């Protein structure tokens, strides 16, 4: 299978979707001429022209509102918000309009739009450019939320998101754009809401998503060198999320740790832990643990940011606790 970089795979998915469907349009701040803050949309303007690839004013509220209207009018807009933190400026269009249109119109209309946005730290970009806010969005009925960790999933989930009749938040970790990986030829779509077993194991289950998957795999390898086999579940989709896959893994291992970069307090891991406590209680041989960021803004200084972001060592310590 050929190799591709994560950011390039997303660009390829956009190119292929726009080629297949003339209703797919792309717009956002600096996505046309400049090719996006991280180069993901580079080349699309030349390929499809300014009617389908548009730079917008620096106004997230305006461009998200425009995307909702365009989607309800028959187009399939893919909007880029250059940092996830800036979603805060357009939450009304996203949460009060896009998420609720199908419900409020009795199923007579839908909002087939995709919002692409990078999250996470690692670039010393400071507290207003480094947050993981997926928990906010997964809490809203009517929104779907996906967070691919691999090149193949970046391509496949974006194709599925564009084809979906409802609004999908497509989250990309900034640290993944340059990561290379294999992709099928031709590449395949990945169903929204289905997890993947990234590494099989028997002693405990680690549930994660996005860039945290690679830290989890590092931790699992280090645990394996000590004779502990951790099963790593890449959730891929946060809303809907694959309860059945996590429960099946828990039934095999009887111990669970949820690992994510988002703040632990009221984070996505809390929902996963609570739900498994409800439907998987009889399978548990130890308390469910969560490993995430502390309850504070993301530090700017690289040394402090490194301490702030959960690492493989933190996950290993949690694994030792549930195995004790």
C-alpha positions as CSV (number, residue, x, y, z in Angstrom):
1,X,0.0,0.0,0.0
2,X,1.3,3.5,-0.8
3,X,2.4,5.9,2.0
4,X,0.9,9.4,2.5
5,X,1.2,12.1,5.1
6,X,-1.9,12.8,7.3
7,X,-2.4,16.3,6.0
8,X,-2.0,15.2,2.5
9,X,-4.6,12.4,3.0
10,X,-7.1,15.0,4.1
11,X,-6.3,17.1,1.1
12,X,-6.7,14.1,-1.2
13,X,-10.1,13.3,0.4
14,X,-11.3,16.8,-0.3
15,X,-10.0,16.6,-3.9
16,X,-11.7,13.3,-4.5
17,X,-15.0,14.4,-2.9
18,X,-15.1,17.6,-5.0
19,X,-14.3,15.6,-8.1
20,X,-17.1,13.1,-7.4
21,X,-19.8,15.7,-6.4
22,X,-20.0,19.3,-7.7
23,X,-22.1,20.3,-4.7
24,X,-19.0,20.0,-2.4
25,X,-17.5,23.4,-1.7
26,X,-14.7,24.4,0.6
27,X,-14.2,27.7,2.3
28,X,-12.5,29.3,5.3
29,X,-9.8,31.8,6.3
30,X,-6.7,31.5,4.1
31,X,-7.7,28.2,2.7
32,X,-7.7,29.1,-1.0
33,X,-4.6,31.1,-2.1
34,X,-2.5,30.2,0.9
35,X,-3.7,26.6,1.1
36,X,-4.7,26.7,4.8
37,X,-2.6,27.3,7.9
38,X,-1.2,23.8,7.7
39,X,-1.2,23.4,3.9
40,X,-4.0,20.9,3.8
41,X,-6.1,22.6,1.1
42,X,-3.1,23.5,-1.1
43,X,-3.9,23.0,-4.8
44,X,-7.7,22.9,-4.5
45,X,-8.1,26.5,-5.7
46,X,-6.2,25.7,-8.9
47,X,-8.1,22.5,-9.4
48,X,-11.6,23.7,-8.8
49,X,-11.6,27.5,-9.0
50,X,-12.7,30.4,-6.8
51,X,-16.5,29.5,-6.9
52,X,-15.8,26.2,-5.1
53,X,-12.7,27.1,-3.0
54,X,-13.2,30.5,-1.2
55,X,-11.2,32.6,1.2
56,X,-13.5,34.2,3.8
57,X,-13.2,37.3,6.1
58,X,-11.8,36.7,9.5
59,X,-15.2,36.0,11.1
60,X,-16.0,32.5,12.3
61,X,-19.6,33.5,13.1
62,X,-20.1,34.6,9.6
63,X,-18.5,31.7,7.8
64,X,-20.2,29.1,9.9
65,X,-23.6,30.8,9.5
66,X,-22.9,30.9,5.7
67,X,-22.1,27.1,5.8
68,X,-25.4,26.3,7.5
69,X,-27.4,28.3,4.9
70,X,-25.4,26.8,2.0
71,X,-26.0,23.3,3.3
72,X,-29.7,23.9,3.8
73,X,-29.8,25.3,0.2
74,X,-28.4,22.1,-1.4
75,X,-24.6,22.4,-1.2
76,X,-22.2,20.3,0.9
77,X,-19.8,22.9,2.5
78,X,-16.6,21.9,4.1
79,X,-15.5,24.7,6.4
80,X,-12.1,25.0,8.0
81,X,-11.7,26.8,11.3
82,X,-7.9,27.2,11.6
83,X,-7.7,26.5,15.3
84,X,-10.4,24.6,17.3
85,X,-10.3,27.4,19.9
86,X,-12.0,29.7,17.4
87,X,-15.1,27.6,17.2
88,X,-16.2,29.6,20.3
89,X,-16.9,32.5,17.9
90,X,-19.4,30.6,15.9
91,X,-21.1,28.4,18.4
92,X,-24.6,29.8,17.7
93,X,-24.6,28.8,14.1
94,X,-23.2,25.4,15.0
95,X,-25.1,24.5,18.2
96,X,-28.4,26.4,17.8
97,X,-28.8,26.1,14.0
98,X,-26.9,23.3,12.3
99,X,-27.4,20.8,15.1
100,X,-31.1,21.4,15.5
101,X,-32.4,22.1,12.0
102,X,-33.4,18.5,11.2
103,X,-35.3,18.2,14.5
104,X,-37.0,21.7,14.3
105,X,-38.1,21.1,10.7
106,X,-39.5,17.7,11.4
107,X,-37.0,15.9,9.2
108,X,-37.9,18.0,6.1
109,X,-34.4,19.4,5.8
110,X,-30.9,18.6,6.9
111,X,-27.5,20.3,7.2
112,X,-24.9,18.3,5.3
113,X,-21.9,20.3,6.3
114,X,-18.4,19.4,7.7
115,X,-16.4,21.6,10.0
116,X,-12.7,20.7,9.9
117,X,-10.5,22.0,12.7
118,X,-7.2,21.2,14.4
119,X,-6.9,20.8,18.1
120,X,-4.3,19.9,20.7
121,X,-0.9,21.1,21.9
122,X,2.7,20.3,21.1
123,X,3.5,23.5,19.2
124,X,3.8,25.9,22.1
125,X,1.0,27.9,20.6
126,X,-0.4,29.0,24.0
127,X,-3.8,28.6,25.8
128,X,-5.9,30.1,23.0
129,X,-4.6,27.9,20.2
130,X,-4.1,24.5,21.8
131,X,-7.3,23.3,23.4
132,X,-9.1,20.0,22.9
133,X,-12.8,21.0,23.0
134,X,-14.3,17.8,21.5
135,X,-16.2,17.2,24.7
136,X,-18.3,20.4,24.2
137,X,-19.4,19.3,20.8
138,X,-20.1,15.7,21.5
139,X,-22.5,16.9,24.2
140,X,-24.8,18.6,21.6
141,X,-27.6,16.4,20.1
142,X,-27.5,16.7,16.3
143,X,-23.7,17.0,15.9
144,X,-21.4,14.1,14.9
145,X,-17.8,14.3,16.1
146,X,-14.9,12.3,14.6
147,X,-11.2,12.4,15.5
148,X,-9.0,10.3,13.3
149,X,-5.5,9.2,14.4
150,X,-4.1,7.5,11.3
151,X,-3.6,8.4,7.7
152,X,-6.2,5.9,6.4
153,X,-8.8,7.0,8.9
154,X,-8.1,10.7,8.1
155,X,-9.0,10.0,4.5
156,X,-11.8,7.5,5.1
157,X,-13.6,9.4,7.9
158,X,-13.5,12.7,5.9
159,X,-15.1,11.0,2.9
160,X,-17.9,9.6,5.2
161,X,-18.3,13.0,6.9
162,X,-18.8,14.8,3.5
163,X,-21.4,12.1,2.5
164,X,-23.3,12.3,5.8
165,X,-26.6,14.2,5.6
166,X,-26.0,15.8,9.0
167,X,-23.3,18.2,10.4
168,X,-20.0,16.5,11.3
169,X,-17.1,18.0,13.3
170,X,-13.9,16.6,11.8
171,X,-11.1,17.1,14.3
172,X,-7.4,16.9,13.3
173,X,-4.5,17.0,15.7
174,X,-1.8,19.5,14.7
175,X,0.9,17.1,15.7
176,X,-0.3,14.6,13.1
177,X,-0.2,16.6,9.9
178,X,3.4,15.5,9.1
179,X,2.9,11.8,10.2
180,X,3.1,9.3,7.4
181,X,1.1,6.1,7.1
182,X,-0.2,3.5,4.7
183,X,-3.4,4.0,2.8
184,X,-5.2,1.6,0.6
185,X,-5.3,2.0,-3.2
186,X,-7.9,3.0,-3.9
187,X,-8.6,4.5,-0.4
188,X,-11.8,3.4,1.4
189,X,-14.4,5.3,3.4
190,X,-14.5,4.6,7.1
191,X,-17.9,4.3,8.8
192,X,-18.7,7.0,11.4
193,X,-19.3,5.5,14.9
194,X,-17.1,2.4,14.6
195,X,-14.0,1.9,16.7
196,X,-10.9,0.0,15.7
197,X,-8.7,-2.4,17.8
198,X,-5.3,-0.7,17.3
199,X,-3.5,-3.4,19.4
200,X,-5.0,-6.6,20.8
201,X,-4.4,-7.5,24.4
202,X,-5.7,-9.5,27.4
203,X,-4.8,-7.7,30.6
204,X,-6.4,-4.2,30.3
205,X,-8.2,-2.0,27.8
206,X,-7.0,1.4,26.9
207,X,-9.5,3.6,25.1
208,X,-8.2,6.6,23.2
209,X,-8.5,8.7,20.0
210,X,-6.6,11.2,17.9
211,X,-2.9,11.8,18.5
212,X,-3.2,10.2,22.0
213,X,-3.4,6.9,20.2
214,X,0.3,7.0,19.4
215,X,1.2,7.7,23.0
216,X,-1.1,4.8,24.0
217,X,0.7,2.4,21.6
218,X,4.0,3.5,23.0
219,X,2.8,2.8,26.5
220,X,1.4,-0.6,25.4
221,X,4.7,-1.6,23.9
222,X,6.6,-0.7,27.1
223,X,4.0,-2.7,29.1
224,X,4.4,-5.7,26.8
225,X,8.1,-5.7,27.5
226,X,7.1,-6.4,31.1
227,X,4.7,-9.1,30.2
228,X,1.5,-7.0,30.4
229,X,-0.6,-7.1,27.2
230,X,-2.8,-4.0,26.9
231,X,-5.6,-3.8,24.3
232,X,-5.7,-0.4,22.7
233,X,-9.1,0.7,21.2
234,X,-8.9,3.7,18.8
235,X,-12.4,5.2,19.2
236,X,-12.1,7.3,16.0
237,X,-15.7,8.7,16.5
238,X,-16.7,10.4,19.7
239,X,-20.4,11.0,18.7
240,X,-21.7,8.5,18.1
241,X,-19.1,6.3,19.9
242,X,-18.8,2.6,19.6
243,X,-20.0,1.4,23.0
244,X,-20.3,-2.2,21.8
245,X,-16.6,-2.4,20.8
246,X,-15.4,-0.9,24.2
247,X,-17.7,-3.3,26.1
248,X,-16.5,-6.3,24.1
249,X,-12.9,-5.3,24.9
250,X,-13.7,-4.8,28.6
251,X,-15.3,-8.3,28.7
252,X,-12.0,-9.7,27.5
253,X,-9.6,-7.7,29.8
254,X,-11.8,-6.7,32.8
255,X,-9.9,-3.5,33.3
256,X,-10.3,-0.1,31.6
257,X,-8.3,3.1,31.3
258,X,-9.5,6.1,29.2
259,X,-6.6,8.2,27.8
260,X,-7.1,11.6,26.1
261,X,-5.4,15.0,25.8
262,X,-8.5,17.0,26.8
263,X,-8.9,18.2,30.3
264,X,-9.9,15.3,32.5
265,X,-12.6,17.1,34.5
266,X,-16.0,16.8,32.7
267,X,-14.1,15.4,29.7
268,X,-15.1,12.8,27.1
269,X,-13.4,10.1,29.2
270,X,-16.0,10.8,32.0
271,X,-18.8,9.8,29.7
272,X,-17.0,6.6,28.5
273,X,-16.2,5.7,32.1
274,X,-19.7,6.3,33.3
275,X,-21.4,4.4,30.5
276,X,-19.1,1.4,31.0
277,X,-19.8,1.5,34.7
278,X,-23.5,1.2,33.9
279,X,-23.5,-1.5,31.2
280,X,-20.2,-3.2,32.0
281,X,-20.1,-3.3,35.8
282,X,-20.2,-7.0,36.0
283,X,-17.1,-7.2,33.8
284,X,-15.0,-4.9,36.0
285,X,-12.2,-6.3,38.2
286,X,-10.9,-2.8,39.1
287,X,-12.1,0.8,39.1
288,X,-12.1,2.6,35.7
289,X,-9.4,5.3,35.5
290,X,-9.1,8.4,33.3
291,X,-5.8,9.9,32.2
292,X,-6.0,13.4,30.7
293,X,-4.8,17.0,31.1
294,X,-5.1,18.9,34.4
295,X,-7.8,21.4,35.0
296,X,-6.0,24.6,33.8
297,X,-5.3,26.5,30.6
298,X,-2.6,25.1,28.3
299,X,0.7,26.6,29.2
300,X,2.7,28.6,26.6
301,X,6.2,27.6,27.6
302,X,7.3,24.4,25.9
303,X,8.7,22.9,29.1
304,X,5.4,23.5,30.9
305,X,3.3,22.3,28.0
306,X,5.2,19.0,28.0
307,X,4.3,18.6,31.7
308,X,0.7,19.6,31.0
309,X,0.0,17.1,28.2
310,X,-0.6,13.5,29.3
311,X,2.3,11.2,28.2
312,X,2.8,7.5,27.9
313,X,4.4,7.4,31.4
314,X,1.2,8.7,32.9
315,X,-0.8,6.0,31.1
316,X,1.7,3.3,32.3
317,X,1.2,4.5,35.9
318,X,-2.6,4.3,35.5
319,X,-2.3,0.8,34.0
320,X,-0.2,-0.3,37.0
321,X,-2.9,1.0,39.4
322,X,-5.7,-0.9,37.7
323,X,-3.6,-4.1,37.6
324,X,-2.5,-3.8,41.2
